[in-house]
Amino acid sequence: MELTNKIALITGASSGIGRETAKLFAEQGAKVAMADVDAVGGQTLIAQIKADSGIAEFYQVDVSIETEVQDLVAAVVNQWGGLDILVANAAVLVTGTVEEVTESDWDRVFAVNVKGYAFCAKYAAVQMRKRGGGAIINLASVSSFIAQPAFVPYNTTKGAILQLTRCLAYDLASDNIRVNCVCPGPIDTPAVEYFADFQGLAKKDVLEQLASLTLLKRTGEPREVANAILFLASDKASFITGTPLMVDGGYTAQ
Ligand SMILES: NC(=O)c1ccc[n+]([C@@H]2O[C@H](COP(=O)([O-])OP(=O)(O)OC[C@H]3O[C@@H](n4cnc5c(N)ncnc54)[C@H](O)[C@@H]3O)[C@@H](O)[C@H]2O)c1
């Protein structure tokens, strides 16, 4: 198992990619702290992981509130004695053109998608330093690199996460803390339903449309992203820091 005796914190773990990553990490022997605003999805997954003999705890947290993130990391350390891996994944999909987006939309999307990631890294790094190192994996996106129609706020935050990743990698390297980001292309998660509603289309049609944008002509599964996160979290990625890993079926290779 890749993560035996490791303690991992995954945000946005009640749904989609975060959920699948929590399952995979537990399968790989990690103690998994799952954080999300959605307690129902989180508690369902906890029951599933425990039924499969995994070790996991759920914490209801809004990552955009610094004191909640501080308390979260303290609770994880209190539970298991430290922290080795952070997967900063919780995000909101706020879309629109620059003329459509309101000030409160901007505040919300930056609070969760940028400040939330930074708060998690801030408190996780303190604990990782005490253990002689660690790994942080931020969920960025193909949207960190390319533009899409009427996606201004979300894509702006995903560009920021790419740069946040590089800056954290720079500052934390001397503490042996590696920081990378995974950049998914279209992945079949509940977030696609939001995207479909936004476009006024059926989810099936949206998945077909997104699949056509990739070289492999299909959308990805959450497990395929979770596998990339596992690689970056593991010792197999010991000389990798400050880099984006595209998991996009070739979307951005064209
Ligand atoms: N699905 C895709 O096609 C895709 C593509 C590129 C990047 N991504 C990125 O991958 C990550 C996961 O996406 P997903 O598709 O699994 O999304 P999702 O919507 O299925 O899951 C996101 C989770 O984050 C939680 N969350 C939202 N705001 C929160 C907050 N303030 N505090 C704590 N939890 C909060 C939600 O409750 C939800 O459980 C995101 O960072 C997303 O931007 C997804």
The ligand as an ORCA input file, in Angstrom:
! r2SCAN-3c Opt
* xyz 0 1
  N     -15.332     17.815    -12.491
  C     -14.538     18.379    -13.360
  O     -14.734     18.223    -14.584
  C     -13.358     19.211    -12.910
  C     -12.496     19.693    -13.889
  C     -11.403     20.463    -13.517
  C     -11.170     20.734    -12.176
  N     -12.021     20.253    -11.235
  C     -11.712     20.589     -9.832
  O     -11.701     19.417     -9.048
  C     -12.178     19.716     -7.733
  C     -13.341     18.798     -7.389
  O     -14.356     18.969     -8.369
  P     -15.633     18.033     -8.417
  O     -16.079     17.995     -9.809
  O     -15.372     16.779     -7.674
  O     -16.669     18.952     -7.597
  P     -17.972     18.603     -6.732
  O     -18.853     19.777     -6.865
  O     -18.494     17.244     -7.079
  O     -17.379     18.537     -5.252
  C     -16.906     19.694     -4.610
  C     -17.073     19.501     -3.098
  O     -16.578     20.671     -2.456
  C     -17.463     20.981     -1.386
  N     -17.347     22.396     -1.036
  C     -17.755     23.478     -1.767
  N     -17.524     24.610     -1.100
  C     -16.942     24.246      0.084
  C     -16.464     24.974      1.202
  N     -16.558     26.317      1.263
  N     -15.912     24.284      2.233
  C     -15.830     22.941      2.205
  N     -16.285     22.193      1.169
  C     -16.835     22.844      0.131
  C     -18.824     20.626     -1.921
  O     -19.778     20.458     -0.867
  C     -18.541     19.336     -2.673
  O     -18.684     18.196     -1.828
  C     -12.519     21.193     -7.726
  O     -11.420     21.930     -7.253
  C     -12.754     21.489     -9.195
  O     -12.544     22.842     -9.508
  C     -13.104     19.508    -11.566
*
